Amino acid sequence: MTSAAERLAASMNFGVLSRATELKKRLTFVLGALIVYRLGTYIPVPGIDPHIMEEVYQRHMGGVLGVFNMFSGGALQRMTIFALAVMPYISASIITQVLTVAVPTLASLKKEGEAGRRKINQYTRYGTVILAALQGYGIAVGLEGMVGREGSAVIDPGLFFRFTTTVSLVGGTMFLMWLGEQITQRGIGNGISLIIFTGIVANLPSAIGRTLELGRTGVLSTPMILIICALALSLIAFIVFMERAQRKVIIQYPKRQVGNKMFGGESTHMPLKLNSSGVIPPIFASSILLFPLTIAGFNASKEGSPGWLRFITSHLAHGQPVYIAMYVGLIVFFSFFYTSIVFNPQETAENLKKNGGFIAGIRPGQQTAEYLDYVLTRLTVVGALYLALVCVMPEIFIAKYAVPFQLGGTGLLIVVNVTMDFVSQVQSHLFAHQYEGLIKKARLKGKLK
């Protein structure tokens, strides 16, 4: 009996150690992959003068360059091989999701299960290559036109420079896409999200340092710095609360008798998140809104530029009423647009009907779809207003006090969402192994008896 108890204790200790070892391996792989990503953000594209590039970036960092530089972890500012980051992959994924709704062939692939998802993922990779090549070539051409006080940002412009720059940027994006997939499979959490998260967090110390420097030089007073810190902490708490908010729609299943046994009759719930679109609306809204501002800023700095360019640069600047109004409008639009893509009430109602599920007081089929659409529309209204509030409030501070982009609403949204998802994945991993351990202990106790 003593030997049996010893075997039970040894198996329990071995189970704990094996669970800890596996989790440690996964976390170590994630850390190593992210270190590789950060090292790549310092490998420059060949043929770029870094000093002139830094000067040009400082002149135009208030536009779309600042947003993309935040997502790339500073790689765009240094013009490295990871300057495009994973933005082409994200854009290709969203385009593919839109096409799965509009194109019947892709819609049928989506319903084929794992095999269909693999094909859709392959199409997404092809789209990533195309978008990265177009953006890389556009950046190469744009770099040839960038001029600082000491000359051009490109040492030897021409066809060879455009080719090498495009190949370098496409290769960097594809490597990051592969690295993100490896993190998802062999690590913990969503790899692409963790890469964006790492890029933002890596620049947070310098952003905080620049904010404190504004206080040292007298641009910001000490009470204002404390107010900004309190606002950031309040926004983080507010984001956590709103991202966890959901509406639970009760789903009931009827009882059915099979032989002498009765099955069914239980009820469950369908969770509908308050913010189903995530961080996509502010990312797309800021990118679309700041793109014409960046183009106008490049041309407005030249001599003899037309007056309408100066009008755009002055009225679409951060904190201006026109900019804020258009920013809120685009966030609301993309919130509804992306929610309509990720959740189809008609398809959900049909699946419930096939499985025998129904909502109390609502007839299965079309009425269920209309009810789900009714609930989702009202949730999306609140979610869109929440996103607009979180993103617009920091914009005012960015415009008035030159607070770095990393402390803006979009950066906070991404950091908080990815952190919550990562912690949830770690907890799920631990709970799953703990559940397996309990089953093993129950089996061993049964054998001992």
C-alpha positions in Angstrom: 0.0 0.0 0.0 2.9 2.3 0.8 4.5 1.7 -2.6 1.2 2.5 -4.3 1.0 5.8 -2.4 4.5 6.6 -3.3 3.8 5.9 -7.0 0.8 8.2 -6.8 2.8 11.0 -5.2 5.6 10.5 -7.8 3.2 10.6 -10.7 1.6 13.8 -9.3 5.0 15.5 -9.0 6.0 14.3 -12.5 2.8 15.8 -13.9 3.4 19.2 -12.3 7.0 19.2 -13.5 6.0 18.2 -17.1 3.3 20.9 -17.2 5.7 23.5 -16.0 8.4 22.3 -18.5 6.0 22.4 -21.5 4.7 25.9 -20.6 8.3 27.1 -20.0 9.3 25.8 -23.5 6.4 27.6 -25.1 7.2 30.9 -23.3 10.9 30.6 -24.1 10.1 30.1 -27.8 7.8 33.1 -27.8 10.5 35.2 -26.2 13.2 34.0 -28.6 11.0 34.7 -31.6 10.2 38.2 -30.5 13.9 38.9 -29.8 14.6 37.8 -33.4 11.9 40.3 -34.6 13.4 43.1 -32.6 16.9 42.4 -34.0 15.5 42.6 -37.5 14.1 46.0 -36.9 17.7 47.3 -36.8 18.9 45.7 -40.1 18.7 48.6 -42.6 17.6 48.5 -46.2 20.7 48.8 -48.5 21.4 52.2 -50.1 19.7 54.5 -47.5 21.4 57.4 -45.7 20.2 57.0 -42.1 20.8 60.6 -41.1 18.8 62.1 -43.9 16.1 59.5 -43.4 15.8 60.4 -39.8 15.6 64.1 -40.7 12.9 63.5 -43.3 10.9 61.3 -40.8 11.0 64.0 -38.1 9.4 66.4 -40.5 6.5 64.1 -41.5 6.1 61.9 -38.4 2.7 63.5 -37.6 1.0 61.8 -40.6 0.5 58.2 -41.6 4.3 57.6 -41.2 3.9 58.0 -37.4 1.1 55.4 -37.3 2.9 52.8 -39.4 6.1 53.4 -37.5 4.3 52.6 -34.3 3.1 49.3 -35.7 6.5 48.5 -37.1 8.3 49.1 -33.8 10.4 51.9 -35.2 11.5 49.9 -38.2 10.0 52.5 -40.6 11.8 55.4 -39.0 15.1 53.5 -39.4 14.0 52.1 -42.8 14.9 48.5 -42.1 13.9 45.3 -43.7 10.8 45.1 -41.3 9.6 48.6 -42.3 6.3 47.2 -43.6 5.9 45.0 -40.5 2.8 42.7 -40.8 0.5 45.4 -42.1 0.3 43.8 -45.7 -0.7 40.5 -44.0 -3.4 42.2 -42.0 -4.7 44.0 -45.0 -4.7 40.8 -47.1 -6.5 39.0 -44.3 -9.3 41.6 -44.1 -9.6 41.6 -47.9 -9.9 37.8 -47.9 -12.6 38.0 -45.2 -14.6 40.5 -47.3 -14.2 38.3 -50.4 -15.4 35.2 -48.5 -18.7 37.1 -48.0 -18.9 38.5 -51.6 -17.5 35.6 -53.7 -19.5 32.3 -53.6 -16.5 30.1 -54.3 -14.6 31.4 -51.2 -17.8 31.3 -49.2 -18.1 27.5 -50.0 -14.4 27.0 -49.1 -15.1 28.6 -45.7 -17.8 25.9 -45.0 -15.4 23.0 -45.9 -13.8 23.1 -42.5 -10.0 22.7 -42.0 -9.2 22.0 -45.7 -11.1 25.1 -46.7 -9.4 27.3 -44.1 -6.0 26.1 -45.4 -6.8 27.2 -48.9 -8.1 30.5 -47.7 -4.9 31.0 -45.7 -2.9 30.2 -48.8 -4.8 32.9 -50.8 -4.1 35.3 -47.9 -0.4 34.6 -48.3 -0.5 35.3 -52.0 -2.3 38.5 -51.3 0.3 39.4 -48.7 3.1 39.0 -51.3 1.2 41.2 -53.8 0.4 44.0 -51.3 3.9 43.9 -49.9 5.4 44.2 -53.4 3.2 47.1 -54.3 3.9 48.9 -51.0 7.6 48.1 -51.1 7.9 49.5 -54.6 5.9 52.6 -53.6 8.2 53.2 -50.7 11.3 52.7 -52.9 10.0 55.4 -55.3 9.0 57.6 -52.4 12.5 57.3 -50.9 14.1 58.5 -54.1 12.1 61.7 -53.8 13.0 62.4 -50.1 15.5 65.2 -49.7 17.1 66.6 -46.6 19.4 69.4 -46.0 22.5 67.3 -46.9 21.0 65.7 -50.0 18.8 62.8 -51.1 17.9 60.0 -48.6 18.9 57.4 -51.3 22.6 57.1 -52.0 22.3 55.7 -55.5 18.8 56.0 -56.9 17.7 53.9 -59.8 16.1 50.7 -60.9 18.6 48.5 -59.0 17.7 50.4 -55.7 14.0 50.0 -56.3 14.5 46.2 -57.0 16.6 45.6 -53.9 14.4 47.7 -51.6 11.2 45.9 -52.8 12.8 42.5 -52.4 14.1 43.4 -48.9 10.7 44.7 -47.7 8.7 41.8 -49.2 11.2 39.3 -47.7 10.9 41.0 -44.3 7.1 40.9 -44.3 7.0 37.3 -45.4 9.5 36.4 -42.7 7.4 38.1 -40.0 4.3 36.3 -41.3 6.0 33.0 -41.0 7.4 33.9 -37.6 3.9 34.9 -36.4 2.5 31.5 -37.6 5.3 29.7 -35.7 4.5 31.6 -32.5 0.8 30.7 -32.8 1.6 27.0 -33.4 4.6 26.4 -31.1 4.1 29.2 -28.5 1.3 30.9 -26.8 -1.1 33.5 -28.1 -1.6 35.0 -31.6 1.7 35.5 -33.2 0.8 38.4 -35.4 -0.8 40.3 -32.5 2.2 39.6 -30.3 4.6 41.0 -33.0 2.5 44.3 -33.2 2.3 44.4 -29.4 6.1 44.0 -29.1 6.7 46.8 -31.6 4.5 49.2 -29.6 5.8 48.2 -26.2 9.5 48.4 -27.4 9.0 52.1 -28.1 7.1 52.9 -24.9 10.2 53.7 -22.9 11.4 56.3 -25.4 7.9 57.7 -25.7 7.7 58.1 -21.9 11.1 59.6 -21.9 10.1 62.2 -24.5 7.0 63.0 -22.4 9.2 63.5 -19.4 11.6 65.6 -21.5 8.7 67.9 -22.4 8.1 68.3 -18.7 11.8 69.1 -18.0 11.9 71.8 -20.7 8.7 73.4 -19.4 6.4 72.4 -22.3 4.4 70.3 -20.0 3.8 71.1 -16.4 4.1 68.4 -13.6 0.3 68.4 -12.9 -0.3 67.9 -16.7 2.0 65.0 -16.8 0.2 63.5 -13.8 -3.1 64.1 -15.5 -1.8 62.3 -18.7 -0.7 59.3 -16.6 -4.0 59.2 -14.8 -5.8 59.4 -18.1 -3.8 56.5 -19.5 -4.5 54.3 -16.5 -8.2 55.2 -16.6 -8.3 54.4 -20.3 -6.7 51.0 -19.6 -9.2 50.2 -17.0 -12.1 51.4 -19.2 -10.7 49.3 -22.2 -10.5 46.2 -20.0 -14.1 46.7 -18.8 -15.5 47.3 -22.2 -13.6 44.5 -24.0 -14.9 42.0 -21.4 -18.5 43.3 -21.8 -20.8 41.0 -23.7 -24.5 40.2 -24.2 -25.5 36.7 -23.4 -28.3 35.4 -25.7 -29.9 32.4 -24.0 -30.2 29.4 -26.4 -32.5 26.5 -25.5 -32.6 23.0 -26.9 -35.8 20.9 -26.7 -36.0 17.5 -25.0 -36.1 14.4 -27.2 -36.5 10.8 -26.3 -34.3 8.1 -27.8 -35.5 4.7 -26.6 -36.0 4.8 -22.9 -33.6 7.8 -22.4 -34.4 11.5 -22.5 -31.8 13.8 -24.2 -31.6 17.6 -24.5 -33.6 20.1 -22.6 -30.6 22.1 -21.5 -29.9 25.7 -22.1 -26.7 27.6 -23.0 -25.8 31.1 -24.1 -24.3 32.8 -27.1 -21.9 35.5 -26.1 -22.0 38.6 -28.3 -19.1 41.0 -27.5 -19.8 44.7 -27.2 -16.8 45.3 -29.5 -16.9 42.6 -32.1 -14.6 44.5 -34.5 -11.6 44.7 -32.1 -8.9 47.2 -33.0 -9.5 47.1 -36.8 -11.7 50.3 -37.0 -9.3 52.8 -35.5 -6.3 51.3 -37.4 -8.1 51.6 -40.8 -9.7 55.0 -39.9 -6.4 56.6 -38.9 -4.6 55.1 -41.9 -7.1 56.3 -44.4 -7.5 59.7 -42.8 -3.7 60.4 -42.4 -2.8 59.2 -45.9 -3.9 62.3 -47.8 -2.5 64.4 -45.0 0.9 62.8 -45.5 0.9 63.3 -49.2 -0.2 66.9 -48.8 2.5 67.4 -46.2 5.2 66.2 -48.6 4.0 68.5 -51.4 3.1 71.5 -49.1 6.7 71.7 -48.0 7.9 72.5 -51.5 8.1 76.0 -52.9 5.1 77.2 -54.8 2.7 74.6 -53.4 -1.0 75.4 -54.1 -3.2 76.9 -51.3 -5.5 73.9 -51.1 -2.6 71.7 -49.9 -1.9 74.1 -47.1 -5.6 74.1 -46.3 -5.6 70.2 -46.0 -2.5 70.2 -43.8 -3.9 72.8 -41.4 -7.5 71.5 -41.1 -6.7 67.7 -41.1 -4.0 68.1 -38.4 -4.4 66.2 -35.1 -6.9 67.8 -32.8 -8.6 69.9 -35.4 -12.5 69.7 -35.5 -12.6 68.5 -39.1 -10.1 65.7 -38.3 -11.9 64.6 -35.2 -15.3 64.5 -36.9 -14.0 62.5 -39.9 -12.0 60.2 -37.5 -15.2 59.4 -35.5 -17.2 58.9 -38.6 -14.7 56.4 -40.1 -14.4 54.5 -36.8 -18.2 54.1 -36.7 -18.3 53.0 -40.3 -15.6 50.4 -40.0 -17.1 49.1 -36.7 -20.3 48.3 -38.5 -18.6 47.1 -41.7 -16.2 44.7 -40.0 -18.8 43.4 -37.5 -21.0 42.5 -40.5 -18.1 40.5 -41.9 -17.2 38.5 -38.8 -20.7 37.8 -37.7 -23.5 36.7 -40.0 -26.9 36.6 -38.2 -28.6 34.7 -41.1 -26.0 32.0 -41.0 -26.0 31.8 -37.2 -29.8 31.4 -37.2 -29.7 28.6 -39.8 -27.1 26.7 -37.8 -29.2 27.0 -34.6 -32.2 25.8 -36.5 -30.3 22.8 -37.9 -29.1 21.8 -34.4 -32.6 22.3 -32.8 -31.6 25.4 -30.8 -33.9 28.4 -30.4 -34.3 31.6 -28.5 -37.2 31.8 -26.1 -40.1 33.7 -27.6 -38.4 33.9 -31.0 -39.3 31.6 -33.9 -36.4 29.7 -35.5 -35.2 30.9 -38.9 -35.8 34.4 -40.2 -37.1 35.8 -37.0 -34.1 34.6 -35.1 -31.8 36.2 -37.7 -33.7 39.5 -37.3 -33.5 39.3 -33.6 -29.7 38.7 -33.6 -29.2 41.5 -36.1 -31.3 43.8 -33.8 -29.2 42.9 -30.8 -25.9 43.1 -32.7 -26.7 46.5 -34.2 -27.3 48.1 -30.8 -24.2 46.5 -29.3 -22.2 47.8 -32.3 -23.5 51.3 -31.7 -22.2 51.3 -28.2 -19.0 49.6 -29.2 -18.3 52.1 -32.0 -18.9 55.0 -29.6 -16.6 53.4 -27.1 -13.8 53.1 -29.7 -14.3 56.7 -30.8 -14.1 57.9 -27.3 -10.9 56.0 -26.5 -9.2 57.1 -29.7 -10.3 60.7 -29.8 -9.5 61.7 -26.2 -5.7 61.0 -26.6 -5.8 62.7 -30.0 -6.5 66.0 -28.3 -3.6 65.6 -26.0 -1.4 64.5 -28.9 -2.3 67.7 -30.8 -2.1 70.1 -27.9 0.9 68.7 -25.9 2.8 66.6 -28.5 2.3 63.4 -26.6 4.0 60.5 -28.5 1.8 58.2 -30.6 2.5 55.1 -28.4 0.4 56.8 -25.7 -2.5 57.3 -28.0 -5.8 55.4 -28.0 -5.0 53.0 -30.8 -1.7 51.9 -29.1 -3.4 51.4 -25.8 -6.2 49.4 -27.4 -3.8 47.0 -29.1 -1.6 46.6 -26.0 -4.5 45.9 -23.6 -6.3 43.6 -26.0 -3.2 41.5 -26.8 -2.3 41.3 -23.1 -5.7 40.1 -22.2 -5.7 37.5 -24.9 -2.2 36.3 -24.0 -3.1 35.9 -20.3 -6.3 34.1 -21.2 -4.3 31.7 -23.4 -1.8 31.0 -20.6 -4.7 30.4 -18.2 -6.4 28.1 -20.7 -3.2 26.2 -21.2 -2.8 25.7 -17.4 -6.4 24.7 -16.9 -6.3 22.1 -19.7 -3.2 20.4 -18.2 -4.7 20.7 -14.7 -7.8 19.0 -15.9 -5.7 16.2 -17.5 -3.8 15.9 -14.2 -7.1 15.5 -12.2 -8.3 12.8 -14.6 -5.0 10.9 -14.2 -5.1 11.2 -10.4 -8.7 9.9 -10.4 -7.7 6.9 -12.5 -4.8 6.2 -10.2 -6.9 6.4 -7.1 -9.4 4.0 -8.7 -6.6 1.5 -9.4 -5.3 1.8 -5.8 -8.8 0.9 -4.5 
